[in-house]
């Protein structure tokens, strides 16, 4: 059974920082491309950052220079370090695991709430 379990969401003041984690079980984590997405109320889910199985990272323009995605293949865990948080970063953040090696597998976590407010 595949599980992606996010944690680390919280209420934080503007300018603050949070680190999200996504613990993966049931998959061979190291061969998956991983990503963070977010969905704000009334808006569509959008890409935040992705990291390939080789460790190459890609970011949405809105978070470049503020967020850092990383992975620890030994711990089967994905991270998102978020600095200089702003109210517009408020959303539910979802972890995604994508396999595209001949067969395609796509898994989502249940999400973790990040609220940026004073």
Order of alpha helices (4+ residues) and beta strands (2+ residues): beta-beta-beta-beta-beta-beta-beta-beta-beta-beta-beta
